[in-house]
Amino acid sequence: MFGVFLWGDEMSYVALYRKYRPATFDTILGQENVTKILKNQVKSGKISHAYLFSGSRGTGKTSASKVFARAINCLNPKEGEPCNECAICKSILEGNTTDVIEMDAASNNSVENIRQIRQEVVYATIDVKYRVYIIDEAHMLTTSAFNALLKTLEEPPENVVFILATTEQHKIPVTILSRCLRFEFNRISEEVIYERLTHILDAEGVKAEEEALKYIAKIADGGMRDAISVLDRCMSESQEMLKYEDVLRIIGAIDDRFIASVADNILDRNAMKVIEMIDEIIIRGKDLRQFNYQITEKFLDKLIGEKENTARYITIIDRLSKLDNDLRLTSKPVIVLKSAMIELCNVTGNSDTNSQQGAQDTTNIEPLITKIAYLESEVEKLKNRKSISQSNVNSSNINIVKEEKKEQDVDDATVFQDIENLKKEVIGQGKLKLYSSLAGAKAYENANFLILITNNSFAYSILILQENIDDLTRIYEEKYGVHKDVIIRLQEEQKQSDTKIEKVLKQKDVSYTSFD
């Protein structure tokens, strides 16, 4: 069974994402790591009192919640799946039961809403075994609401199950997380999305070009619901066959050849031509954030396919990722976009000529001076602080010993031969900035550690973030089945660059201390 069909007294149009919403665990595509465990729990009868489903939008969190609610209450479950035919399954599907409650925390996030739940859970269910509360966008609950929910999660009635769905797990309090059985929903691959779109078109009797469906799968960014919604819109506006050009026109996308030309002009530092092309985009009424998405994709392709200019590509991609947020928040997106494009035309990399680098150093010296002045003031503050306690000294000594031991363990590392496949796993999970920072990095490993060494200071500043180290550790363990701690190292740069900076600092009469 692939979908839930809604019927009424009169036949009315139902959006495709609702018409083809998964009705069983097996039809929730791309999340087998989650659905397998949930099915086993239904079969064994070992149901937890609280679940947390986290992941990006449109990956099946709400669908899995509804299937699970039916499965644990179904009168005739089949291998952990709901039958969708018994009286209880039909009652839940039609929304006629008061014991399966779906709540949107974005609009029902107050403490009063949670207090109402606390008052309800003490009563016995009417016609089902478990009363299920599905709380969408759970991260939107207020602090007071979370505190009220915590009491219920600590001492829940045996017949009550909570399912919290969220796209931002980091906003959920630790006290709530520790009381939930957590499942992470992955972004769905383009191949799986493409196959699902093909199935829907076959069922609807609609034809489409392969290129058109692949493009929809690509721009969906791992979200099945987004892909189906785009397909629904394109089907309603296209003629007999859905063509690639129709998709571009309907969603406001730009032809790839035009995007490639913009990218080439950015690399050629032809700012005037880039501005002219942006004016053309504006006249044609194209979406500027969509343009930014496509130009980012183009530079990512260049980063993957080319070995030279990686430092410049990384800098450009990072700036474009910030530009999307700027365009979303600004009231003058055209000015912001043009300013960013001119900035990108002036971005330099390690392969640029000395004259270009020198000009860039002079342009960016003022922010550097400000940062240095701030650091000097912080150093003075540290000098004036009292000496730390002996216990802290002992603790520091222990950490030093651990670091020395770690350095000894790193000495026997050998070259990590599978770095390219590890990078594919990183980009496959949507970690764009992390993937970009791995470009050009050397990798080594031993029994305990994975060591990544980069000579790019910008990439190093991204890699050493704890969240990125945690992601690399997790992705490595998922792919190879072995846990290894990730160590990030910055390869010392040539003294020539230091000399150039020192020269500019002296010209600006800025005092500094050299740490060799």
C-alpha positions in Angstrom: 0.0 0.0 0.0 1.7 3.2 -1.2 -0.7 5.9 -0.1 -3.7 7.1 1.9 -6.6 8.1 -0.4 -9.0 10.6 1.1 -12.7 10.3 0.2 -15.7 12.5 0.9 -19.2 13.0 -0.1 -17.9 14.9 -3.2 -14.7 14.1 -5.1 -12.3 17.0 -4.6 -8.6 17.4 -5.5 -6.1 16.1 -3.0 -2.5 17.3 -3.0 -0.2 14.6 -4.3 1.9 14.6 -1.1 -1.2 13.8 0.9 -2.6 11.4 -1.7 0.6 9.4 -1.7 1.5 9.7 2.0 3.1 6.4 3.1 0.6 4.1 4.8 3.1 1.5 6.1 6.7 1.4 7.3 7.8 -0.3 4.1 6.6 2.6 2.0 8.5 5.2 4.0 11.5 5.3 1.6 15.1 6.0 2.5 14.6 5.5 6.3 15.1 1.8 6.7 17.4 2.4 9.7 14.4 3.8 11.5 11.5 1.8 10.3 13.2 -1.6 10.9 13.5 -0.9 14.6 10.0 0.5 14.9 8.5 -2.6 13.3 10.5 -4.9 15.6 9.1 -2.9 18.6 5.6 -3.4 17.4 6.2 -7.1 16.9 7.8 -7.6 20.3 5.3 -5.4 22.1 8.2 -3.5 23.8 6.8 0.1 23.2 8.7 3.0 24.7 6.7 5.9 26.3 8.5 8.6 24.4 10.1 8.9 21.0 12.0 11.7 19.3 12.1 11.8 15.4 14.6 14.4 14.1 15.7 15.3 10.6 15.3 17.8 7.8 11.8 18.6 6.4 10.0 16.2 4.2 11.9 13.1 5.2 9.0 11.1 6.7 8.9 12.0 10.4 5.2 12.8 10.6 4.3 9.9 8.3 6.3 7.5 10.5 4.5 8.9 13.6 1.1 8.2 12.1 2.0 4.7 10.9 3.5 3.9 14.3 0.3 5.1 16.1 -1.8 2.8 13.9 0.6 -0.1 14.2 0.7 -0.2 18.0 -3.1 0.0 18.2 -4.0 -2.2 15.2 -6.2 -5.3 15.8 -4.5 -7.3 13.1 -0.9 -6.2 12.8 1.2 -7.9 10.1 4.9 -8.3 10.8 4.9 -5.0 12.7 2.8 -3.2 10.1 -0.7 -1.8 10.6 -3.3 -3.6 8.5 -5.1 -0.3 7.7 -8.3 -2.3 7.4 -9.5 -3.0 10.9 -11.9 -0.6 12.7 -9.2 1.1 14.7 -6.9 1.7 11.7 -9.7 3.2 9.7 -10.8 5.3 12.7 -7.3 6.7 13.0 -7.0 7.2 9.2 -10.2 9.1 9.1 -9.4 11.2 12.2 -12.4 9.9 14.1 -10.6 8.9 17.3 -9.8 11.2 20.2 -7.0 9.0 21.4 -4.5 9.8 18.6 -3.8 13.5 18.9 -1.6 15.5 16.4 -0.5 18.9 17.8 1.5 21.6 16.0 3.9 23.0 18.5 4.5 26.1 16.3 1.0 27.4 17.1 0.3 25.4 20.3 3.5 26.0 22.2 2.4 27.5 25.5 2.5 25.9 29.0 -1.4 25.8 29.0 -1.4 23.4 26.0 0.9 21.0 27.8 -1.0 21.3 31.0 -4.1 20.2 29.1 -2.2 17.1 28.0 -1.2 16.4 31.6 -4.9 16.5 32.6 -5.9 14.2 29.8 -3.3 11.4 30.2 -4.7 10.2 33.5 -8.0 9.1 31.8 -8.3 5.7 30.2 -8.4 5.3 26.5 -11.8 4.9 24.8 -11.3 2.4 22.0 -7.6 1.9 21.5 -4.7 0.4 23.6 -2.4 3.4 23.5 -3.2 7.1 23.5 -0.7 8.7 21.2 0.4 12.4 21.2 2.2 13.4 18.0 3.9 16.8 18.6 5.2 18.4 15.3 7.9 21.0 15.4 8.5 20.2 19.1 11.5 22.6 19.3 9.0 25.4 19.1 7.7 24.7 22.6 8.4 27.4 25.2 10.7 26.7 28.2 7.8 26.6 30.5 6.0 24.1 28.2 9.1 21.9 28.1 9.2 22.0 31.9 5.5 21.0 32.1 6.1 18.2 29.6 9.1 16.9 31.5 7.0 15.9 34.5 4.7 13.8 32.3 7.6 12.1 30.5 9.2 11.3 33.9 6.1 9.4 35.2 3.9 8.6 32.1 0.9 6.3 32.3 1.5 2.9 30.7 -1.0 3.5 28.0 0.4 6.8 26.7 3.0 7.3 24.0 4.6 10.6 23.1 6.2 11.2 19.6 8.1 14.5 19.3 9.0 15.4 15.7 11.6 18.2 15.1 13.8 19.6 12.4 16.1 21.2 15.0 17.0 18.6 17.6 19.7 20.9 19.2 16.9 23.2 20.5 15.3 20.4 22.5 16.4 20.5 26.2 18.7 17.7 27.3 16.3 16.8 30.1 13.7 15.9 27.4 16.2 14.2 25.1 17.4 11.9 27.9 13.8 10.6 28.3 13.2 9.8 24.6 14.1 7.0 22.3 15.8 9.0 19.5 15.7 8.3 15.8 17.4 10.4 13.1 15.8 10.6 9.7 18.3 10.9 6.9 18.1 13.1 3.8 16.7 10.9 1.0 18.9 10.3 -2.0 18.1 11.7 -5.4 17.9 8.2 -6.8 15.2 7.2 -4.4 13.2 10.5 -4.9 13.5 10.0 -8.7 12.0 6.5 -8.4 9.2 7.7 -6.3 8.3 10.5 -8.7 8.3 8.0 -11.5 5.9 5.8 -9.6 3.5 8.7 -8.9 3.5 9.7 -12.6 2.8 6.2 -13.7 -0.1 6.0 -11.3 -1.4 9.4 -12.5 -1.0 8.5 -16.1 1.3 11.4 -16.8 4.5 11.4 -18.9 7.7 13.3 -18.2 11.2 13.7 -19.5 13.8 11.9 -17.4 15.9 15.1 -17.2 12.9 17.0 -15.7 12.4 14.4 -12.9 16.1 14.3 -12.1 16.2 18.0 -11.7 13.2 18.0 -9.4 14.8 15.3 -7.3 18.0 17.4 -7.2 16.4 20.6 -6.0 14.3 18.8 -3.4 17.5 18.7 -1.3 16.7 15.3 0.3 13.1 16.0 1.1 10.5 13.7 -0.5 7.6 16.0 0.4 9.2 19.0 -1.3 9.9 16.9 -4.4 6.3 15.7 -4.7 5.0 19.3 -4.1 7.1 20.6 -6.9 5.9 17.8 -9.2 2.3 18.6 -8.2 2.8 22.2 -9.3 4.5 21.3 -12.5 1.8 18.8 -13.4 -0.9 21.4 -13.0 0.8 23.9 -15.3 2.3 21.7 -18.0 0.7 20.2 -21.1 0.7 16.6 -22.3 4.3 15.9 -21.2 6.3 17.4 -18.4 9.5 18.8 -19.9 12.8 20.0 -18.4 12.2 23.5 -19.8 8.7 23.5 -18.1 10.2 22.7 -14.7 12.7 25.5 -15.0 10.0 28.0 -16.0 7.5 27.0 -13.4 9.9 27.0 -10.4 11.8 30.0 -11.5 15.1 28.2 -12.1 17.7 29.3 -14.5 19.2 27.4 -17.4 22.5 25.6 -16.4 24.4 27.2 -19.3 23.6 30.6 -18.0 24.7 29.7 -14.5 28.0 28.2 -16.0 28.6 31.5 -17.8 28.1 33.5 -14.5 30.5 31.2 -12.7 33.1 31.6 -15.5 32.9 35.4 -15.4 33.3 35.3 -11.6 36.5 33.3 -12.0 37.7 35.7 -14.7 37.0 38.6 -12.3 34.7 40.2 -14.9 32.5 42.0 -12.4 30.8 44.2 -14.9 29.6 41.2 -17.0 28.4 39.5 -13.8 26.3 42.5 -12.9 24.8 42.7 -16.4 23.8 39.0 -16.1 22.2 39.6 -12.7 20.2 42.5 -14.3 19.0 40.0 -16.9 17.9 37.6 -14.2 16.0 40.4 -12.5 14.3 41.5 -15.7 13.2 37.9 -16.3 11.7 37.7 -12.8 13.8 34.9 -11.6 14.1 34.1 -7.9 17.4 35.4 -6.5 17.7 32.8 -3.8 17.2 30.1 -6.5 19.9 31.7 -8.5 22.2 31.7 -5.4 21.4 28.0 -4.9 22.3 27.1 -8.5 25.5 29.1 -8.6 26.6 27.4 -5.3 25.9 24.0 -6.9 28.0 25.0 -9.9 31.0 26.0 -7.7 30.6 22.8 -5.7 30.8 20.8 -9.0 34.0 22.7 -9.9 35.5 22.0 -6.4 34.8 18.3 -6.9 36.0 18.1 -10.5 39.1 20.2 -10.3 42.3 19.9 -8.3 43.5 23.5 -8.7 42.0 26.7 -7.2 40.4 24.7 -4.3 41.2 27.4 -1.8 39.4 29.9 -3.9 36.4 27.6 -4.5 36.1 26.9 -0.8 36.0 30.7 0.0 33.4 31.3 -2.8 31.2 28.5 -1.6 31.4 29.7 2.0 30.4 33.2 1.0 27.5 32.0 -1.1 26.2 29.9 1.8 26.0 33.0 3.9 24.5 35.0 1.1 21.4 32.8 1.1 20.6 33.9 4.7 21.4 37.5 3.8 18.9 37.4 0.9 16.3 35.9 3.1 16.5 38.7 5.7 17.2 41.8 3.7 14.7 44.2 2.3 17.0 45.1 -0.6 18.0 41.7 -2.1 19.3 43.1 -5.4 21.8 45.3 -3.7 23.0 42.5 -1.4 23.3 40.1 -4.3 25.3 42.5 -6.6 27.6 43.5 -3.7 28.3 39.8 -3.0 29.0 39.0 -6.6 31.5 41.9 -6.8 33.1 40.5 -3.7 33.3 37.1 -5.2 35.1 38.5 -8.3 37.8 39.8 -6.0 38.3 36.6 -4.1 41.8 35.2 -4.4 43.2 31.8 -3.7 46.6 30.1 -3.1 47.2 29.8 -6.9 46.7 33.6 -7.6 49.6 35.8 -8.5 51.6 37.7 -5.9 50.4 41.0 -7.2 46.7 39.9 -6.8 47.4 38.6 -3.4 49.2 41.8 -2.4 46.3 43.9 -3.5 43.9 41.7 -1.6 46.0 41.9 1.6 45.9 45.7 1.4 42.1 45.7 0.9 41.5 43.5 3.9 44.1 44.9 6.3 41.6 47.1 8.3 39.5 44.1 9.6 42.8 42.4 10.4 44.0 45.4 12.4 40.7 45.5 14.4 41.0 41.8 15.2 44.7 42.2 16.3 43.8 45.1 18.6 41.0 43.0 20.2 43.4 40.1 20.8 46.0 42.4 22.3 43.4 43.7 24.8 42.4 40.1 25.7 46.0 39.2 26.3 46.4 42.1 28.7 43.3 41.0 30.6 44.7 37.5 30.9 48.0 38.9 32.3 46.1 40.7 35.0 44.1 37.7 36.3 45.0 35.9 39.4 46.9 32.6 39.2 44.7 29.6 38.9 44.2 27.2 41.8 46.5 24.2 42.4 43.6 21.8 41.5 43.2 23.3 38.1 47.0 23.1 37.6 46.9 19.4 38.4 44.0 19.0 36.0 45.9 20.8 33.3 48.9 18.6 33.8 46.7 15.6 33.4 45.4 17.0 30.1 48.9 17.7 28.9 49.9 14.1 29.7 46.8 12.9 27.7 47.8 15.1 24.8 51.4 13.8 24.8 50.0 10.3 24.9 47.7 11.1 21.9 50.7 12.5 20.0 52.6 9.3 20.6 49.7 7.3 19.3 49.5 9.4 16.2 53.1 8.6 15.3 52.3 5.2 13.9 49.6 6.4 11.5 49.5 5.4 7.9 47.9 7.0 4.9 44.1 6.7 4.9 43.4 5.3 1.4 39.6 5.6 1.4 39.3 9.4 1.9 37.4 10.0 -1.4 34.7 7.6 -0.4 34.5 9.1 3.0 34.0 12.5 1.4 31.2 11.1 -0.7 29.5 10.0 2.5 29.9 13.5 3.9 28.3 15.2 0.9 25.6 12.5 0.8 24.5 13.6 4.2 24.2 17.3 3.1 27.3 18.5 4.9 28.3 21.0 2.2 30.6 23.2 4.2 32.3 20.3 5.9 32.8 18.6 2.5 34.3 21.8 1.1 36.8 22.1 4.0 38.0 18.5 3.4 39.2 19.5 -0.1 43.0 19.2 -0.3 43.3 17.7 3.2 45.6 14.8 3.8 44.3 11.8 5.8 46.0 9.3 8.0 44.8 6.7 10.4 45.8 4.1 12.9 43.9 1.8 15.3 42.6 4.7 17.4 42.6 7.9 15.3 41.7 9.4 12.0 44.1 12.3 11.4 43.2 15.1 8.9 45.9 17.6 8.0 45.1 20.8 6.0 47.3 23.7 4.9 44.4 26.0 4.5 43.7 28.1 7.6 40.1 28.8 6.6 39.4 25.1 6.1 41.1 24.4 9.4 38.8 26.9 11.2 35.8 25.0 9.9 37.1 21.5 10.6 38.0 22.1 14.3 34.4 23.0 15.2 33.2 20.4 17.6 30.0 19.8 15.7 32.0 19.0 12.5 34.4 16.7 14.4 31.4 14.9 15.9 29.9 14.5 12.3 33.1 13.1 10.9 33.4 10.7 13.9 29.8 9.5 13.4 30.0 9.2 9.6 33.3 7.2 9.8 31.8 4.9 12.3 28.6 4.4 10.3 30.6 3.6 7.1 33.3 1.4 8.5 31.7 0.0 11.7 34.7 1.2 13.8 34.9 4.1 16.2 37.9 6.4 15.8 38.6 9.8 17.3 39.1 12.5 14.7 42.2 14.8 15.1 42.5 18.0 13.0 45.9 19.5 12.3 47.0 22.6 10.5 50.2 22.2 8.4 52.5 25.1 8.9 52.5 27.6 6.1 55.6 29.1 4.4 57.2 31.9 6.2 56.8 34.1 3.1 53.1 34.8 3.8 54.0 35.8 7.4 56.6 38.2 6.1 54.0 39.8 3.8 51.6 40.3 6.7 54.4 41.7 8.9 55.3 44.2 6.2 51.7 45.5 6.0 51.4 45.7 9.7 54.5 47.8 10.0 53.2 50.1 7.3 50.1 50.6 9.4 52.2 51.1 12.6 50.5 48.1 14.3 52.4 46.4 17.2 52.5 42.6 17.2 54.2 39.7 18.8 55.6 36.8 16.7 55.1 33.3 18.0 57.5 30.9 16.2 
